[in-house]
Amino acid sequence: MEPTIFEAKGLTKKYGSSFALQNLNMTVRSREIYGFVGENGAGKTTLMRIIGGLVQPTCGEMSLFGECDKNRLNLVRRQIGCLIESPALYPNLNAKENLTFYCRIYGVKDESRISDVLQAVSLSDVGNKNISNYSLGMRQRLGLAIALLNKPKFLVLDEPINGLDPTGIIEIRKTLEYLAYEKGVSILISSHILSELQLLATKFGFIHKGRLIREISADELLKSSKTQIVIRTPEPEEAVNLLKNELGINSIKITESREIHIPKESTDLEMLMSVFLQRRIQIEGINLSTPNLENYYMELMKGSE
């Protein structure tokens, strides 16, 4: 088992009479990409602020790299890189000047790190451009570059792909995968783009109203439900009757959008299409649906409510 990088035991944060976190128990291990999933206000950012030392918990314990003493925590936080909410940037300075400022803050003396991190986030060509002329996506990239300056062993990223175009999202994903698998960096990442998070994370934690309600590995997610055949037809009732009466399929689900879902192993796809053609049932589309993070999350939230 890989060493523990971050651990929370009974971690609680209260503002007045409201709980931002409630008795949270959670572990992030070495080389793990931990996808943190939850609605707005669930407590994701609060936890990340506590990890970064920006907020103090009301009660409970946390450790970083095995250290839980408050004084030692401040020392080992030098091994963390954070991008929490919008990065703090000086708009009248260019990217290189902003990074030079943060090098002084972090005590990074190797100036080659500036060009290294700009290349890592694909900003080398605009390093001399003022931040005031940066798009939201470019600002997010620069925020990630700042988080990488001190060669962190643990990255804490709150919505890092916010504002990025599809190409930028893919590039950031490849960068994070390289850091985790080649450099051994542990990553805690939140994102509302669950399809992208599923491509990246090796483990998922689901938080709801300040409580961590479930943890699941990427492999467990894929095994959580069976592959479904998804059928779209303007005649769903006739199609369901055919599936039941002629093919003997009883495990049938009709979604709110009137799609028909049946388990893949319940029938042969070619036979299914042949029967539909013989009975002249119009098919608008047919495809396979594998288990995905978005569906898993929505089902989990229904159960929580």
C-alpha positions in Angstrom: 0.0 0.0 0.0 1.3 3.5 -0.9 2.2 5.9 1.9 -0.5 8.3 3.1 0.0 11.9 1.9 -3.1 13.5 3.5 -5.5 12.2 6.1 -8.5 13.7 7.8 -10.1 12.3 11.0 -13.4 13.8 12.2 -12.5 17.1 10.4 -15.2 19.7 11.1 -15.5 23.4 10.1 -18.4 25.4 11.4 -19.4 29.0 10.6 -21.8 30.2 13.2 -24.5 27.6 13.3 -23.8 26.2 9.9 -21.4 23.3 9.1 -19.1 23.6 6.1 -17.6 20.2 7.0 -19.0 17.6 9.3 -16.9 14.8 10.8 -15.0 14.2 7.6 -12.7 11.2 7.3 -10.6 10.9 4.2 -7.3 9.7 2.9 -5.2 10.6 -0.1 -2.2 8.3 -0.8 1.0 8.7 -2.8 0.6 8.7 -6.6 -3.1 8.9 -6.3 -5.3 11.2 -8.3 -8.3 11.8 -6.0 -11.4 13.2 -7.7 -13.4 15.3 -5.3 -17.1 15.4 -6.3 -19.9 17.4 -4.9 -22.4 20.2 -5.5 -21.6 23.9 -5.0 -21.4 24.6 -1.2 -20.8 20.9 -0.4 -17.5 21.7 1.3 -14.8 20.9 -1.3 -13.2 24.3 -1.3 -13.3 24.5 2.5 -11.3 21.3 2.8 -8.8 22.5 0.3 -8.4 25.8 2.2 -7.8 23.8 5.4 -5.1 21.7 3.6 -3.4 24.8 2.4 -3.5 26.5 5.8 -5.9 29.3 4.7 -8.6 28.2 7.1 -8.4 26.5 10.5 -10.8 23.6 11.3 -13.2 23.9 14.2 -12.3 20.4 15.4 -10.9 17.1 14.2 -7.4 16.1 13.1 -5.5 16.3 9.8 -2.0 15.1 8.8 0.2 15.9 5.8 3.1 13.6 4.9 2.6 11.9 8.3 2.9 15.2 10.2 -0.1 16.4 12.4 1.7 18.9 14.7 0.6 22.4 13.8 4.1 23.8 13.7 5.3 20.9 11.6 2.2 21.2 9.3 3.3 24.7 8.3 6.8 23.4 7.4 5.6 20.4 5.3 3.1 22.7 3.4 6.1 23.8 1.5 5.8 20.5 -0.4 2.2 21.4 -1.5 1.1 23.3 -4.6 -2.4 24.8 -4.5 -4.8 26.3 -7.0 -7.9 27.2 -5.0 -10.6 29.2 -6.8 -9.2 32.0 -8.9 -5.4 32.4 -8.9 -4.1 35.6 -7.3 -2.3 37.4 -10.2 -1.0 40.9 -10.8 -2.8 42.1 -14.0 -0.2 44.8 -14.9 2.6 42.2 -14.9 3.3 39.6 -17.5 3.3 35.8 -16.8 7.1 35.7 -16.2 7.0 38.6 -13.8 4.2 37.0 -11.8 6.1 33.8 -11.6 9.2 35.7 -10.5 7.2 37.2 -7.7 6.0 33.8 -6.6 9.5 32.3 -6.8 10.5 34.8 -4.1 7.4 33.9 -2.0 8.2 30.2 -2.2 12.0 30.6 -1.9 12.6 29.1 -5.4 16.0 30.2 -6.5 16.3 28.2 -9.7 15.0 30.7 -12.3 14.8 27.9 -14.9 11.6 26.8 -13.1 9.8 29.7 -14.7 10.3 28.5 -18.3 9.7 24.9 -17.2 6.3 25.5 -15.7 5.3 27.9 -18.5 6.1 25.0 -20.9 4.2 22.5 -18.8 1.0 24.6 -19.1 1.5 25.6 -22.7 2.1 29.3 -22.0 5.6 29.7 -23.3 4.6 31.7 -26.3 2.7 34.3 -24.1 5.1 34.6 -21.2 5.7 38.2 -21.9 2.1 39.1 -22.3 0.4 41.2 -19.6 -2.1 39.2 -17.5 -4.8 41.9 -18.1 -4.9 40.5 -21.7 -5.2 36.9 -20.6 -8.4 34.9 -21.1 -10.0 33.0 -18.1 -8.5 29.8 -19.4 -5.0 31.3 -19.7 -5.3 32.6 -16.1 -6.2 29.1 -14.9 -3.1 27.8 -16.7 -0.9 30.4 -15.1 -2.4 29.5 -11.7 -1.4 25.9 -12.3 2.1 27.0 -13.3 2.4 28.9 -10.0 1.3 25.7 -8.1 4.0 23.8 -9.9 6.9 26.2 -9.2 8.1 24.5 -6.0 8.1 21.0 -7.5 5.2 19.9 -5.1 4.7 16.4 -3.9 1.0 17.1 -3.4 -1.2 19.2 -5.7 -4.5 20.6 -4.5 -6.6 21.8 -7.4 -10.0 23.4 -7.2 -11.7 23.5 -10.7 -8.3 23.8 -12.6 -9.9 23.3 -16.0 -12.4 26.1 -15.5 -12.5 28.2 -18.6 -10.3 26.0 -20.7 -11.2 24.9 -24.3 -11.2 21.2 -25.2 -7.5 21.3 -26.3 -6.5 23.0 -23.1 -8.4 20.4 -21.0 -6.6 17.6 -22.7 -3.2 19.2 -22.3 -3.8 19.8 -18.6 -5.0 16.2 -18.1 -1.8 14.9 -19.8 0.3 17.2 -17.6 -1.4 15.9 -14.4 -1.1 12.3 -15.5 2.6 12.8 -16.2 3.1 14.3 -12.7 1.2 11.5 -11.0 2.6 8.5 -12.9 6.1 9.7 -13.8 7.0 12.1 -10.9 5.0 10.4 -8.1 2.9 13.6 -7.3 -0.3 13.0 -5.4 -3.3 15.1 -6.6 -6.6 16.2 -5.0 -8.7 17.7 -7.7 -12.3 18.9 -7.9 -14.2 19.6 -11.1 -17.8 19.9 -12.2 -16.9 18.3 -15.6 -17.5 14.8 -14.3 -16.8 13.1 -17.7 -13.3 14.7 -17.7 -12.7 13.8 -14.0 -13.5 10.2 -14.8 -10.8 10.1 -17.4 -8.2 11.4 -14.9 -8.9 10.2 -11.4 -7.9 6.9 -9.9 -10.2 7.3 -6.8 -13.3 9.4 -6.1 -14.8 10.9 -3.0 -18.3 12.2 -2.9 -19.2 15.0 -0.5 -22.7 16.3 0.3 -23.6 19.0 2.7 -20.2 18.8 4.4 -20.1 15.0 4.8 -18.1 12.5 2.8 -20.8 10.0 1.9 -18.7 7.6 -0.2 -15.3 6.7 -1.6 -14.8 4.5 -4.6 -11.9 3.5 -6.8 -12.0 4.0 -10.6 -12.1 0.2 -11.0 -15.0 -0.1 -8.6 -16.8 2.6 -10.5 -16.6 0.6 -13.8 -17.8 -2.5 -12.0 -20.7 -0.7 -10.3 -23.2 -1.3 -13.0 -23.5 -3.4 -16.2 -23.1 -2.1 -19.7 -26.5 -1.1 -21.2 -27.9 -1.2 -24.7 -29.5 2.2 -25.2 -32.3 2.4 -27.7 -34.0 5.6 -29.0 -37.2 5.2 -30.8 -40.4 7.3 -31.4 -42.3 4.1 -30.4 -40.9 3.2 -27.0 -44.1 1.3 -25.8 -44.2 -0.9 -28.9 -40.5 -1.6 -28.6 -40.8 -2.5 -24.9 -43.6 -4.9 -25.7 -41.5 -6.5 -28.4 -38.5 -6.9 -26.1 -40.7 -8.6 -23.4 -42.9 -10.8 -25.5 -40.7 -11.9 -28.4 -37.2 -11.7 -26.8 -38.1 -12.5 -23.2 -36.2 -9.5 -21.8 -37.7 -8.2 -18.5 -34.9 -6.0 -17.2 -36.0 -2.9 -19.1 -35.7 0.7 -18.0 -37.3 3.7 -19.7 -35.6 7.0 -18.7 -37.1 10.4 -18.4 -35.9 11.2 -21.9 -37.8 8.1 -23.2 -34.7 6.1 -23.9 -34.9 2.3 -23.4 -32.1 0.7 -21.4 -31.5 -3.1 -21.3 -28.5 -5.1 -20.0 -26.0 -5.9 -22.8 -25.8 -9.6 -21.9 -29.6 -10.0 -22.1 -29.6 -10.2 -25.9 -27.5 -10.3 -29.0 -27.3 -6.8 -30.7 -27.6 -8.2 -34.2 -30.7 -10.3 -33.3 -32.2 -7.2 -31.6 -31.8 -5.1 -34.7 -33.2 -7.9 -36.9 -36.3 -8.2 -34.8 -36.9 -4.4 -34.8 -36.5 -4.4 -38.6 -38.9 -7.3 -39.1 -41.6 -5.6 -36.9 -40.9 -2.3 -38.7 -40.2 -0.4 -35.4 -38.3 2.8 -36.2 -35.0 3.2 -34.5 -33.5 6.7 -34.2 -30.3 5.5 -32.4 -28.8 2.5 -30.6 -25.5 2.5 -28.6 -23.8 1.0 -25.6 -23.7 2.9 -22.4 -20.9 2.0 -20.0 -20.9 3.0 -16.2 -20.0 6.7 -15.8 -19.3 9.0 -13.0 -22.2 11.4 -13.8 -24.8 8.7 -13.6 -23.2 7.2 -10.5 -23.2 10.6 -8.8 -26.8 11.4 -9.7 -28.0 8.0 -8.3 -25.9 8.6 -5.1 -27.4 12.0 -4.6 -31.0 10.6 -5.0 -30.1 8.1 -2.3 -28.7 10.8 0.0 -31.8 13.0 -0.3 
